[in-house]
Structures are given as structure tokens and as C-alpha cells.
Amino acid sequence: MSRRFDYGTVKTTVEKYARVFPRSLPSIKVPVSKEKIKLRHKFIKTGEGRCYHLKAALTSLFRDERIELSKYTALAVRPYAERLIQLAIEYGDCHKPTMETCDYWIEEKELIHKLFKDLVPRFENCKSSYTLLHRLPDKYEKLDNNNWKFTAPYILELKGNPYPPVPDGKHLHENSLLNVLLREAGKKFYSERRKATTSTDLDVQATKFAFVHFLQHNQPNTTANQASAMSSNLCCCQNGKGCCCCCAPPRVEEMMKAESGISRCCTDQADSCGCGVPKSVSSASKECCKNRQRRQHQQQQQQASCCKQNN
């Protein structure tokens, strides 16, 4: 026989509690576990055993204000403590249903007086949660049968308790020897990297300045803006951009050779690679032109060998 859900009973129960607690309370400021937490009693196997667990933990929390619990017990007890304090703040000790609720959940009746006279004034203007949850280091206990038992204890406490604060477990080791050595090594590495980047930028700027000076010297009709725009097209060999092997793209190189007649090379031997860059360029540009000269020599050898084979 299937069991039907009686919506009328649920509606009557909701209406009854709506009359008992007329003002709607805001949601509690702590997360409620979405998992189904089972709290089993040693002797009571029904759902009433869960209530015994919760009542004992709530009584200990209001009495000691800091207790050590297992993970799932702490996650289950915390929302009940938050809602009980919220009811006491909202309705006070003159509201009969609130007093009945406190009488059910708090086993030691003198703690009800503490709830309304001590905890309510303490948390009356509190905008956050009334409790704090801390995790302690894991425990490993050796049993009699040479097995190990693992527990993950938690601390549940009320805010404003007279005990020292629980350490958060985040230790700062900024001044340890290892961190100091790593910090100084990092400073040295980045300073050398910054110097190398600065020297590379200076080499590129020197090459562009030499190219602008060459254009203004060999082409009087070229304005300063045109020369600067043409120098921006120079091959930046240091950063891997541009043409390939020289400080000027092929179009600018042909124009410089045509205008100058006898081109000046940036290497020690004049007119060796035909790049048209004056000698006052950086060592990086010299190495670039030497590489181009080597490639041209290899191409000439390949052409000569091809001609011999054809003949």
C-alpha cells in the first residue's frame, strides 16, 4: 500500500508555527551542510538519538563557550546554536514559545538565564555570525589491535569568550634564512635582467640614430620626420623582429647603396656586406653583418659549384 503525502497536515503545521512566531527571522550567517549528517546514539537507534546528541552539544557550548567536537557534530550543532540565539534576541524571555524551545534544547536550566542575560546583550548588535569554527591538527591514535584511528577535531566557540584566541595556523617565515637568500637571489637576477634589457634598448637606439644621421647626410631632401619614420622600419635583431641579418630591411638597403655609391659597412672591412650602416654602430650590429657576410659567401660557393656541375 502506497503512503500518500498529506498536504493538509503540513499546511496546518506551518500555519500554527506562523502564529506562534509571527515575525520572520533572517537567515543565519553560517553555511548549513548539504550532506545528510547522521549522529547515532549509543543506545537510542531512532531519530531521537540525534536530538540527544544535539542537546548535549548545545548545552556544553552555552556552558563552556568553547568545545571540541568532531567535524560532522560541529557542522550539525552550529546552525542550531545560531538559530537559538537569534530567537532569544528577537522575541526575548517573555515569549512563551521561545522559552519552550530553549527549555527543550538546553538541558541545564540555569543556562537559559545565561542565554537571555549574558549572550543576548553580547550579540544584540552583532552583524555577523555568533559562533566560530576552527579546525585542529589531525590526530592519530594507536589502538590495542595495532591499528590506527584517525580523527579530525574541530573547535566550536562563541564569540567574545574569555579564552585566548585560537591560532589560525598561518605561520609567517619571511625572515627565515631560506626566504632571505631566495629574496636576495631574486633581486640580483631581476637587476641583471633589467640591465641587459636597458643595454639592448640603447644598442637599438644607437643603430637608429646612426641610420637617421646617414639619411640626412646622403639625402638632403629627407626631412627629420621622414628619416625617423624610416628608422622605425629598421630590423631589430635584438628582439627577433624585422628582416633577418642586418640593421636595415632590403628596400632601405638598396636605396642606401644607390644613393651612397660606395656603401660603408659596419664591419672593419669597408664594403664587405653592403649594409650601408656607418661604423659607429653597436657590437650586436657588427655581429649581425658578419653573419650576413658569411651567408653571402656560402651562397657564392654554392652558385660556383652549380656552374661547375652544369659545365
C-alpha positions, 0 to 999 in steps of 0.5 A: 500500500502506497503512503500518500503525502498529506498536504493538509497536515503540513499546511496546518503545521506551518500555519500554527508555527506562523502564529506562534512566531509571527515575525520572520527571522533572517537567515543565519550567517553560517553555511548549513551542510548539504550532506545528510549528517547522521549522529547515532546514539549509543543506545537510542537507534531512532531519530531521537538519538540525534536530538540527544546528541544535539542537546548535549552539544548545545548545552556544553557550548552555552556552558563552556563557550568553547568545545571540541567536537568532531567535524560532522557534530560541529557542522550539525550543532552550529546552525542550531546554536545560531538559530537559538540565539537569534530567537532569544534576541528577537522575541526575548524571555517573555515569549512563551514559545521561545522559552519552550524551545530553549527549555527543550534544547538546553538541558541545564536550566540555569543556562537559559538565564545565561542565554537571555542575560549574558549572550543576548546583550553580547550579540544584540548588535552583532552583524555577523555570525555568533559562533566560530569554527576552527579546525585542529591538527589531525590526530592519530591514535594507536589502538590495542589491535595495532591499528590506527584511528584517525580523527579530525577535531574541530573547535566550536566557540562563541564569540567574545569568550574569555579564552585566548584566541585560537591560532589560525595556523598561518605561520609567517617565515619571511625572515627565515634564512631560506626566504632571505637568500631566495629574496636576495637571489631574486633581486640580483637576477631581476637587476641583471635582467633589467640591465641587459634589457636597458643595454639592448634598448640603447644598442637599438637606439644607437643603430637608429640614430646612426641610420637617421644621421646617414639619411640626412647626410646622403639625402638632403631632401629627407626631412627629420620626420621622414628619416625617423619614420624610416628608422622605425622600419629598421630590423631589430635583431635584438628582439627577433623582429624585422628582416633577418641579418642586418640593421636595415630591411632590403628596400632601405638597403638598396636605396642606401647603396644607390644613393651612397655609391660606395656603401660603408659597412659596419664591419672593419672591412669597408664594403664587405656586406653592403649594409650601408650602416656607418661604423659607429654602430653597436657590437650586436650590429657588427655581429649581425653583418658578419653573419650576413657576410658569411651567408653571402659567401656560402651562397657564392660557393654554392652558385660556383659549384652549380656552374661547375656541375652544369659545365 
